[in-house]
Amino acid sequence: MATFAERMLDELSGGQLEDAKKSFASSLRYDDDDTVYSLAEELYGLGFSSQAKRAYQELLEKYPDEDQLRTALADIAIDEDKTDEAIAYLAEISPESNAYIESLLVLADLYQSEGLNEAAEAKLREAYDLAPEESIIKFALAEFYFATGQYNTAIPFYRELLQAGERRFSGLDIASRIGVAYALVGNFKNALGYLEQIKTTDLTPDVRFQLGMTYAADPETADKAIDALEELQEIDPSYAGLYEPLGQLYEDTNDQEQALITYQAGIAVDAFNTTLYQRAAAVAQIQGEDEEADRIYREALENNPEDLTLTIGYSNLLVAMGDHVGNINLLNAFLGEDDSETDPQLYWNLAQSYTALEDFEMATKYWNAALPFFLDNINFLKPAYYYFREEGEAALAEEALFNYTQLAPNDYEMAELYDQLKDEKGL
């Protein structure tokens, strides 16, 4: 004859929720305690946490020394975001209990989820001191250090597992974890030693990505890097992180057309990645496709209207294209009424555009605003000198010319102009 627990699970499977509730109550009342415990585990696994919790609580009332029930209840409390309740259950477990080490691992998990990494590490270290040969503890420590970016500390724990024959743990390929960790600390030779031995079926998207990035670290294996990232794109085109390095690899190998295609594919996946827009526009400009670069920047700013870097890039393009009205409209809209605190490149670009449009009042305003920021930039100082000289701003012209000649002493034409200026002043 089936137990009430079995009957309940069958009813849940058939969608008979009201009948399942009645069978659950009968199970708690009539089934033996081992059956109720097994039912609680089944219910928790199926996502019926409140019913599992009730079963565990009733068992704990009968068996107050069974700390395994407390760890189970703590797990449920954590799932329900009841941190204090979870800690209260775990605090009742004494160091002499068989469940004490498990309680330390649960506490470590809890503290880590709350961002209390020092407390989490302390609990894991305590567990390790008590049972240094336990694989689950080594794995927990390795995963903690990996998650917190302490890859050099994580690697020895992973290697101990691998040396003990634990190639897979909790569904994770340990060799891949070691390979990724070595790659993240820049030890690409060791990283490849592990990553290249992983079976294709175990190459998760993250591991494929890291394999590609590891190959990319050496110019001689750029082709392998491209192959790895292309395979990742084919398998998982939504993996947004692959597009920037893959595009850069195409640029590095002088395949600008494919680089542009890659960046645009990345934009389709992540429309808020400003770097992809910047690289796409830059490649379009390199190819002489200024109209395409213009389109890319306009799309970029529709999605990221307050991004300064994109605004500067688009402004630079408009100046280079000679679209000075468009540049002024762009920057005035971006700056609003207060342009007193912004990137000085915008002052320079406005100065160039107003000069080109012969609005010398506004041009002088922005040449003046930009000057203090570009006293070490020869590309700015030379046109600034000529502008100030034409406008009769002798002191500013002299300042620009002096700084230019200090930075470019081999520009003999400008050096001669400065010598003439000194002669005129009797210096």
Order of alpha helices (4+ residues) and beta strands (2+ residues): alpha-alpha-alpha-alpha-alpha-alpha-alpha-alpha-alpha-alpha-beta-beta-alpha-alpha-alpha-alpha-alpha-alpha-alpha-alpha-alpha-alpha-alpha-alpha-alpha-alpha-alpha
